[in-house]
Amino acid sequence: MLGLYVHIPFCSAICNYCNFNRGLFDAALKARYVEAMVAEIQSAGLKTCATNLSERDVAQDFSPANPADTIYFGGGTPSLLEPGEVARIISTCRAAFDVAGDAEITLEANPESVDEARLAGFRAGGVNRLSFGVQSFREPELRRLSRLHTADRARAAVSEARAAGFENISLDLMMWLPEQQVPEWLESVDAAIALAPEHLSLYLLEVYPNAPLKDDMARARWSQAPDDDAAAMYLAAMDRLDAAGYEQYEISNVARPGRCSRHNLKYWQDGEWLGFGCGAHSTRRGVRWKNVASTDEYVRRLDHSESPAIDHRILSSNEHLGDALFTGLRLTEGVNLDAIRAAHGVDVWARYGADLEPFLQAGILRREGPRLWLTRQGMLLAHEVMTTFV
């Protein structure tokens, strides 16, 4: 089953830490963008890989009969679209692909961009899962991140989503924020647990060199806690979420039983997906490509019936294997080495065992039968393990 990713680049304001492909909201450009996206989805990617795959493969890979079971609206702030625009994009996906009746259809949303009426409109249009970018439930931290909502507004948005009929809600939180200490971080974790979402994503803040936050921190003399405190934040949060009945299934993600993000699992389980919109990435049958990043250029290309796709690349067998191992080890269940051998024709332990053995001895990795996985402590050092494969 394919995943379909839909990128909406518009934001009401640009957060000072953000490094995603986004820009300020422009109503006229948004209307043109939606038209362009509908045209791209309708073409179902037939032009996307024509330079890399035979015509037979293109027809096979991107025919309307191709089954898909997830649609994910990411951004940017997808909730800035009108409910009717979201519904139109979903119906276009259903017309272009064989989308399962029980497909998971996620919309990312910022708390200040929605109310109960808009949320009811999104629900009526086909969205059945919301992902709220909350980041913190502490006002000083929200201000440092230049977020537009308050903690109370985040709580109200979740309540409004429930009233609108949403039974699958995810919240994003960020740890290791400027001036944040472990007790303050756990205030946000406890506040999120109190709202009883079905899913939570917990991310470490990464301060990019070109992000305005870096300059803000320098001017205000804000600092991040030591690395050991960041590790303590992570481990303490996971302990609290365990106690609250959530199950960790990936380094940064926990969920109620049966509520894992089906779309994001495709990224971690060596799956396949097609991305639509500016800057969206796709992976299909060993071929990877992305769309132009510029919103204006994306619209211009679709207006002229040109493909927005660039940078087509056929993955080598070693790259594909490395990706499968790198992403699979992010999951708490790890990777099945027998399945890897069947899919890639490689005995992983024969190739990498000598390099991985020290991680086993240190308690960072565990191996039992064909299964290889990171311990929770090991997840703090996942990068060091994964560089073995890339």
Buried (B, 14 or more C-beta within 10 A) or exposed (E): BBBBBBBBBBBEBEBBBBEEBBBEBEEEBBEBBBBBBBBBBEBBBBBBBBEBBEEEBBEEBBEEEBEBBBBBBBBBBBBBBBBEBBBBBBBBBBEBBBBEEEBBBBBBBBBBBBEBEBBBBBBBBBBBBBBBBBBBBBEEBBEBBBBBBBBEBBBBBBEBBBEBEBEBBBBBBBBBBBBBEBEBBBBBBEBBBEBEBBBBBBBBBEBEEEBBBEEBBEEEEBEBBEEEBBBBBBBBBBEBBEEBEBBBBBBBBBBBEEBBBBBBBBBBBBBBBBBBBBBBBBBBEBBBBBBBBBBEBBBBBBEEEEBBBEEBEBBEEEBBBBBBBBBBBBBBEBBBBEBBBEEBEBEBBEBBEEEBEEBBEEEBBBBEEBBBBBBBEBBBBBEEBBEBBE
